Amino acid sequence: MSINKKQVEFTRTLARFLCWCFDNDYLVIGAEWYRTPAQARLYAEEGRGIVNSVHTKKLAVDLFRYKNGAISWDVEDYRAIGEKWKSMHPLARWGGDFKNRDAVHFSFLHNGVC
């Protein structure tokens, strides 16, 4: 699948996912849908990401769960939406499953990177 086709599929899946989140009272705030390669390098140097991040390909977004009047950083608060995201497309991956958990990360697999 071409990168542009994959970006279309990601965007379509994300739109359906966001509707599902709000329809099910999971309030989320979107961030970092696109990250420049320079920003990805900086994050990697700081230990907060990887150089070849799928954010640089427009195949990832960070969604912050807004719960009880604040942003949640508890992985368990993201589990239901992470499981839903993964069920929506064969390429969908959730950062809560990563070795270095990143519960706010929702992405598509691309060239072995998610």
Buried (B, 14 or more C-beta within 10 A) or exposed (E): EEEEEBBEBBBEBBEEBBEBBEEEEBEBEEEBBEBEEEBBBBBBEEEEBBEBBBBBBBBBBBBBBBBEEEEBEEBEBBBEBBEBBBEBBEBBBBBBBEEEEBBBBBBBBBEEBB
